[in-house]
């Protein structure tokens, strides 16, 4: 038995190596934020990185908030 962040075990759940015995999910009080200086937020390299990062999180099944 283990308690884990779902994002860290999605592959194991999908492969059947782990099972979720209960339908209970607890929301974490911790968050991750993508920040940049306002005057640099529109730079192409920063925009591409932010888009890539959010796409990766979404592909891992993480909800986007805010």
LOVEX-741971 format. One record per atom (N, C-alpha, C): x, y, z; chain; atom name; residue number from 1; residue in one letter. Coordinates in Angstrom, 2 decimals. Layout:
<atoms>
- X, Y, Z, A, CA, NUM, a .
...
</atoms>
This chain:
<atoms>
- 0.84, -1.16, 0.00, A, N, 1, x .
- 0.00, 0.00, 0.00, A, CA, 1, x .
- 0.90, 1.23, 0.00, A, C, 1, x .
- 0.45, 2.24, -0.72, A, N, 2, x .
- 1.23, 3.47, -0.79, A, CA, 2, x .
- 0.30, 4.65, -0.99, A, C, 2, x .
- 0.76, 5.78, -0.54, A, N, 3, x .
- 0.10, 7.05, -0.86, A, CA, 3, x .
- 1.05, 7.77, -1.80, A, C, 3, x .
- 0.53, 8.25, -2.91, A, N, 4, x .
- 1.41, 8.87, -3.89, A, CA, 4, x .
- 0.67, 9.95, -4.65, A, C, 4, x .
- 1.43, 10.85, -5.23, A, N, 5, x .
- 0.84, 11.82, -6.14, A, CA, 5, x .
- 0.48, 11.07, -7.42, A, C, 5, x .
- -0.75, 11.22, -7.85, A, N, 6, x .
- -1.22, 10.46, -9.00, A, CA, 6, x .
- -0.37, 10.69, -10.25, A, C, 6, x .
- 0.11, 11.91, -10.44, A, N, 7, x .
- 0.94, 12.20, -11.62, A, CA, 7, x .
- 2.19, 11.34, -11.65, A, C, 7, x .
- 2.67, 10.93, -10.49, A, N, 8, x .
- 3.90, 10.14, -10.42, A, CA, 8, x .
- 3.67, 8.66, -10.72, A, C, 8, x .
- 2.42, 8.22, -10.69, A, N, 9, x .
- 2.14, 6.79, -10.87, A, CA, 9, x .
- 1.18, 6.49, -12.02, A, C, 9, x .
- 0.89, 7.49, -12.85, A, N, 10, x .
- -0.06, 7.29, -13.94, A, CA, 10, x .
- 0.33, 6.13, -14.85, A, C, 10, x .
- 1.60, 6.03, -15.19, A, N, 11, x .
- 2.04, 4.94, -16.08, A, CA, 11, x .
- 1.84, 3.59, -15.41, A, C, 11, x .
- 2.12, 3.50, -14.11, A, N, 12, x .
- 1.95, 2.24, -13.39, A, CA, 12, x .
- 0.48, 1.86, -13.27, A, C, 12, x .
- -0.38, 2.85, -13.07, A, N, 13, x .
- -1.82, 2.57, -13.03, A, CA, 13, x .
- -2.30, 2.08, -14.40, A, C, 13, x .
- -1.87, 2.76, -15.45, A, N, 14, x .
- -2.29, 2.38, -16.81, A, CA, 14, x .
- -1.80, 0.99, -17.19, A, C, 14, x .
- -0.60, 0.62, -16.72, A, N, 15, x .
- -0.03, -0.69, -17.05, A, CA, 15, x .
- -0.54, -1.80, -16.14, A, C, 15, x .
- -1.31, -1.44, -15.10, A, N, 16, x .
- -1.84, -2.45, -14.19, A, CA, 16, x .
- -0.86, -2.89, -13.12, A, C, 16, x .
- 0.29, -2.23, -13.02, A, N, 17, x .
- 1.26, -2.59, -11.97, A, CA, 17, x .
- 0.79, -2.11, -10.60, A, C, 17, x .
- -0.02, -1.06, -10.62, A, N, 18, x .
- -0.66, -0.56, -9.41, A, CA, 18, x .
- -2.16, -0.48, -9.66, A, C, 18, x .
- -2.91, -0.62, -8.59, A, N, 19, x .
- -4.36, -0.46, -8.69, A, CA, 19, x .
- -4.81, 0.54, -7.63, A, C, 19, x .
- -5.86, 1.23, -7.96, A, N, 20, x .
- -6.44, 2.20, -7.04, A, CA, 20, x .
- -7.65, 1.52, -6.39, A, C, 20, x .
- -7.50, 1.02, -5.15, A, N, 21, x .
- -8.57, 0.22, -4.56, A, CA, 21, x .
- -9.79, 1.02, -4.15, A, C, 21, x .
- -9.65, 2.33, -3.98, A, N, 22, x .
- -10.77, 3.17, -3.58, A, CA, 22, x .
- -10.88, 4.34, -4.55, A, C, 22, x .
- -12.04, 4.90, -4.66, A, N, 23, x .
- -12.25, 6.04, -5.54, A, CA, 23, x .
- -11.95, 7.37, -4.88, A, C, 23, x .
- -11.18, 7.34, -3.81, A, N, 24, x .
- -10.89, 8.55, -3.06, A, CA, 24, x .
- -9.65, 9.25, -3.62, A, C, 24, x .
- -9.77, 10.53, -3.87, A, N, 25, x .
- -8.64, 11.35, -4.28, A, CA, 25, x .
- -8.63, 12.60, -3.40, A, C, 25, x .
- -7.48, 12.90, -2.85, A, N, 26, x .
- -7.35, 14.09, -2.02, A, CA, 26, x .
- -6.60, 15.17, -2.79, A, C, 26, x .
- -7.12, 16.36, -2.75, A, N, 27, x .
- -6.45, 17.46, -3.43, A, CA, 27, x .
- -5.32, 17.99, -2.55, A, C, 27, x .
- -4.18, 18.18, -3.14, A, N, 28, x .
- -3.01, 18.66, -2.41, A, CA, 28, x .
- -3.11, 20.17, -2.18, A, C, 28, x .
- -2.62, 20.62, -1.03, A, N, 29, x .
- -2.58, 22.06, -0.81, A, CA, 29, x .
- -1.41, 22.73, -1.54, A, C, 29, x .
- -0.59, 21.93, -2.20, A, N, 30, x .
- 0.59, 22.44, -2.88, A, CA, 30, x .
- 0.29, 22.64, -4.36, A, C, 30, x .
- 0.91, 23.62, -4.95, A, N, 31, x .
- 0.72, 23.93, -6.36, A, CA, 31, x .
- 2.05, 24.24, -7.01, A, C, 31, x .
- 2.05, 24.21, -8.33, A, N, 32, x .
- 3.19, 24.65, -9.10, A, CA, 32, x .
- 2.71, 25.80, -9.98, A, C, 32, x .
- 3.55, 26.78, -10.12, A, N, 33, x .
- 3.19, 27.96, -10.89, A, CA, 33, x .
- 4.22, 28.21, -11.98, A, C, 33, x .
- 3.76, 28.71, -13.10, A, N, 34, x .
- 4.64, 29.11, -14.18, A, CA, 34, x .
- 4.64, 30.64, -14.18, A, C, 34, x .
- 5.79, 31.20, -13.85, A, N, 35, x .
- 5.89, 32.65, -13.72, A, CA, 35, x .
- 6.99, 33.21, -14.61, A, C, 35, x .
- 6.80, 34.44, -15.02, A, N, 36, x .
- 7.85, 35.17, -15.73, A, CA, 36, x .
- 7.61, 36.66, -15.50, A, C, 36, x .
- 8.61, 37.43, -15.77, A, N, 37, x .
- 8.45, 38.87, -15.70, A, CA, 37, x .
- 7.44, 39.30, -16.77, A, C, 37, x .
- 6.53, 40.20, -16.44, A, N, 38, x .
- 5.52, 40.60, -17.44, A, CA, 38, x .
- 6.12, 41.09, -18.75, A, C, 38, x .
- 7.22, 41.81, -18.67, A, N, 39, x .
- 7.81, 42.35, -19.91, A, CA, 39, x .
- 8.52, 41.27, -20.74, A, C, 39, x .
- 8.70, 40.08, -20.17, A, N, 40, x .
- 9.36, 39.00, -20.91, A, CA, 40, x .
- 8.41, 37.85, -21.26, A, C, 40, x .
- 7.19, 37.91, -20.77, A, N, 41, x .
- 6.26, 36.80, -20.94, A, CA, 41, x .
- 5.94, 36.48, -22.40, A, C, 41, x .
- 6.02, 37.48, -23.26, A, N, 42, x .
- 5.69, 37.26, -24.67, A, CA, 42, x .
- 6.89, 36.90, -25.54, A, C, 42, x .
- 8.06, 36.77, -24.93, A, N, 43, x .
- 9.23, 36.35, -25.72, A, CA, 43, x .
- 8.96, 34.95, -26.27, A, C, 43, x .
- 9.28, 34.70, -27.54, A, N, 44, x .
- 8.98, 33.40, -28.14, A, CA, 44, x .
- 9.52, 32.20, -27.36, A, C, 44, x .
- 10.73, 32.29, -26.86, A, N, 45, x .
- 11.30, 31.13, -26.15, A, CA, 45, x .
- 10.56, 30.87, -24.84, A, C, 45, x .
- 10.16, 31.91, -24.14, A, N, 46, x .
- 9.41, 31.73, -22.90, A, CA, 46, x .
- 8.01, 31.21, -23.20, A, C, 46, x .
- 7.39, 31.74, -24.22, A, N, 47, x .
- 6.06, 31.27, -24.61, A, CA, 47, x .
- 6.10, 29.79, -25.01, A, C, 47, x .
- 7.08, 29.39, -25.80, A, N, 48, x .
- 7.20, 27.99, -26.21, A, CA, 48, x .
- 7.41, 27.08, -25.02, A, C, 48, x .
- 8.28, 27.49, -24.08, A, N, 49, x .
- 8.54, 26.66, -22.91, A, CA, 49, x .
- 7.29, 26.52, -22.05, A, C, 49, x .
- 6.59, 27.62, -21.82, A, N, 50, x .
- 5.36, 27.58, -21.02, A, CA, 50, x .
- 4.34, 26.66, -21.68, A, C, 50, x .
- 4.16, 26.81, -22.98, A, N, 51, x .
- 3.20, 25.96, -23.71, A, CA, 51, x .
- 3.60, 24.50, -23.61, A, C, 51, x .
- 4.87, 24.20, -23.81, A, N, 52, x .
- 5.36, 22.81, -23.72, A, CA, 52, x .
- 5.11, 22.25, -22.32, A, C, 52, x .
- 5.44, 23.04, -21.29, A, N, 53, x .
- 5.29, 22.58, -19.91, A, CA, 53, x .
- 3.83, 22.28, -19.58, A, C, 53, x .
- 2.93, 23.16, -19.96, A, N, 54, x .
- 1.51, 22.94, -19.71, A, CA, 54, x .
- 0.98, 21.76, -20.52, A, C, 54, x .
- 1.45, 21.58, -21.75, A, N, 55, x .
- 1.05, 20.43, -22.56, A, CA, 55, x .
- 1.50, 19.12, -21.92, A, C, 55, x .
- 2.72, 19.10, -21.39, A, N, 56, x .
- 3.23, 17.90, -20.73, A, CA, 56, x .
- 2.39, 17.56, -19.50, A, C, 56, x .
- 2.08, 18.56, -18.71, A, N, 57, x .
- 1.25, 18.34, -17.53, A, CA, 57, x .
- -0.12, 17.82, -17.92, A, C, 57, x .
- -0.70, 18.39, -18.95, A, N, 58, x .
- -1.99, 17.93, -19.42, A, CA, 58, x .
- -1.94, 16.50, -19.93, A, C, 58, x .
- -0.87, 16.16, -20.66, A, N, 59, x .
- -0.72, 14.80, -21.17, A, CA, 59, x .
- -0.58, 13.79, -20.04, A, C, 59, x .
- -0.08, 14.24, -18.89, A, N, 60, x .
- 0.04, 13.38, -17.73, A, CA, 60, x .
- -1.24, 13.33, -16.91, A, C, 60, x .
- -2.26, 14.01, -17.39, A, N, 61, x .
- -3.55, 13.97, -16.71, A, CA, 61, x .
- -3.70, 14.98, -15.58, A, C, 61, x .
- -2.80, 15.93, -15.51, A, N, 62, x .
- -2.90, 16.92, -14.45, A, CA, 62, x .
- -3.86, 18.02, -14.84, A, C, 62, x .
- -4.76, 18.40, -13.95, A, N, 63, x .
- -5.71, 19.46, -14.29, A, CA, 63, x .
- -5.03, 20.81, -14.33, A, C, 63, x .
- -5.50, 21.64, -15.20, A, N, 64, x .
- -4.98, 23.02, -15.28, A, CA, 64, x .
- -5.93, 23.91, -14.50, A, C, 64, x .
- -5.38, 24.64, -13.57, A, N, 65, x .
- -6.19, 25.53, -12.74, A, CA, 65, x .
- -5.72, 26.96, -12.93, A, C, 65, x .
- -6.66, 27.86, -12.86, A, N, 66, x .
- -6.31, 29.28, -12.90, A, CA, 66, x .
- -6.19, 29.85, -14.26, A, C, 66, x .
</atoms>
